[in-house]
Amino acid sequence: MTGFEKSTLSLFSSGGLGDLAVRQAGFDILVSNELLKDRHEVFHNNFPQVSCISGDIWEKLDEIEAETRRRLNGKSLGLLYATPPCQGMSKNGRGKLLNAIRAGKKPPLDLRNRLIIPTMELAKRLRPEVIILENVPEMASTFIQDSSEEPINIVDYIRKALGPDYAGCAEKVEFADYGVPQRRQRLISVFSRNAELKAWLAIGGSFLPQPTHSCGGEGGTLPWVTVREALKGLPELDAKSRDTATSEVPFHRVPVLDSMKYWWVKHTPPGCGAFDNQCIACGYSENPAHKASRGANGINKASLMTPLFCQECGEMLPRPSVERDGNRVLMKGFTSAYRRMVFDKPASALTRNLSYACSDKKLHPVQNRVLSLQEAFRVHSLDHYNFNWLRQDGKQVSDKTIREIIGESIPPFGFQVILEHITDILNGKHHPESNAGPLFCT
């Protein structure tokens, strides 16, 4: 890797979970920017040697550039790593959305998606050898308005902003394929002006390493790491009371469920959802299951006909429900709500709502509760690293902030595998014929 500087600028750093992979792969993070102070304090505690610039990237552009140049001390920037917010990304196809925009029928363009503009401005000013952007797969079909107010696809905007000196690709990654016990898909976009990386891309077409794991261990890979493997060794918890919902293991605690929610969860069989629970009064097991379908506009809608009362004996089923106008009615929700994870598969993607039973597949496989934060750390591969949930200013980190940092971050272990593969290309340890080829490239 002759002449390649491993100095790094980290943007939208949050609490620094993705940066664990950057550091472990041998990169030296010089400067970090994050909008939210609560999250940046956690980052700063874990990366005390980094210059942390908190605040809006639009307002901090010049300060970020100046501090990066000061820390570089005349050297070139090796890596710009950025994880812009993903909440505004669209699931619509790029052609369909662009046609709607041009026809004057555009949906609102989320301003958060335009954070790619100051990111690329810093890239143009600092000219890093490698740029790595991490986001949801929907980024590939998301449009923004450029400085001329014209709609443009984000990936196309990146190519246009960087110009011909940079070559790159946006690729869809399943992190379970790299040993993470979680089905989490992200879009990893790598652009570089480095000659070795550009040559690799021209020949092989991908910056992704070959998967180390697969669903069934096909092709010489290892089987996916399962929830069972990730959670082993931790004491049992139960969300019925405060005493049973806590343990002496740090962060191994869960929220207590009220009696009604606990009733729904308790009678939910392994691998199933509470909306499908059957009658516990008479044992009748043929009550229709909960269904969801997509309408003509593509919107997913839950069935309104799912019964709440047993069709055999008339007793209320242990299915999620609410009180409305003096009557008990089925709660609006989808088949994935109040659903248990499966022990022998990776977990579903952890979200900011990972501690809520009503969120997507967040119930423990067999115990009556959601996952604890300690279990979430393992599912997110944080157990591979030394990381402290402390703030640099000494204030306590709330469980809410922890959930948000995890839900918005990349699983660091899988990202480390990708980073080490890229550095191995730079070191000449790989040949193009070993390239896996892009899983998704745009």
Secondary structure, DSSP 8 states (H G I E B T S, - for coil): -TT---EEEEES-TTSHHHHHHHHTT-EEEEEEES-HHHHHHHHHH-TTSEEEES-HHHHHHHHHHHHHHHHTT----EEEE----TT---S-HHHHHHHHHTT------GGGGGHHHHHHHHHHH--SEEEEEE-GGGGG-EEE-TTS-EEEHHHHHHHHH-TT-EEEEEEEEGGGGT-SEE-EEEEEEEE--HHHHHHHHHH-------SEESS-GGG-EE---HHHHHTT-----TTSTTTT--SSTT-------HHHHHHHHT--TT-BGGG---SSS----S----EEE-TT--EEE-S---SB-TTT--B-SS-EEEETTEEEE----TTBTBB--TTS-EE---TTTT-TTSBT-B-SSSSSB--HHHHHHHTTGGGS------TTS----HHHHHHHHHTS--HHHHHHHHHHHHHHHTT---GGG----SS--
